[in-house]
Amino acid sequence: MASGTFATAISCMDGRTIIPVTEWMKKQFKVDYVDMITEAGPDKTLSQGTAEQIAAIRQKVAISINKHNSRVMAIVGHHDCAANPVDKETHFQQIKDCCAIIKIWELMIRTLGVWLNEKWDAEVIDDTADQP
C-alpha cells in the first residue's frame, strides 16, 4: 500500500488538463496525490466506448482504489477537446452518463463529474454524494 492520501481522476490526455485537475482535486479533497488515468476524450470513451476500452479504465480505477485507497474520483471533460469535439451540453450529458456507469460498478467511491471550462476552472456537474 502506498503512503499518503490519494484521489483518482479519469481525465483527458490533453496536457492542459493535468495541472488544473490535479491541483483542484488536491485542494478540494485534501489529498497528497492524484492517480491520473488519461484517455483521449475520456467522457466519450467511458460513455460510448467499446467494452474493452471501458474495462481497461475500470481496471486502472480498481488499482487506484485497492492499492492507493482512493475514496474519491472525478471523471473530467473539458472545453476544446480535440478527441471529443462536441458542444458543452453533449459533454455534460456524457459526463453524467459516465458517473452513472461508474455507479453501476459498485466501487463504494464518491464520484464527481467535472467540467474544465474555458478558464481551466473545475465545475462540478454531478456528484454521487448528492444521490441516494
Secondary structure, DSSP 4 states (H G I P E B T S, - for coil): --SS-EEEEEEES-HHHHHHHHHHHHHHHT-SEEEEEEESSHHHHHHHS-HHHHHHHHHHHHHHHHHH---EEEEEEETT-SSS---HHHHHHHHHHHHHHHHHTT---EEEEEEE-TTS-EEEEEEGGG--
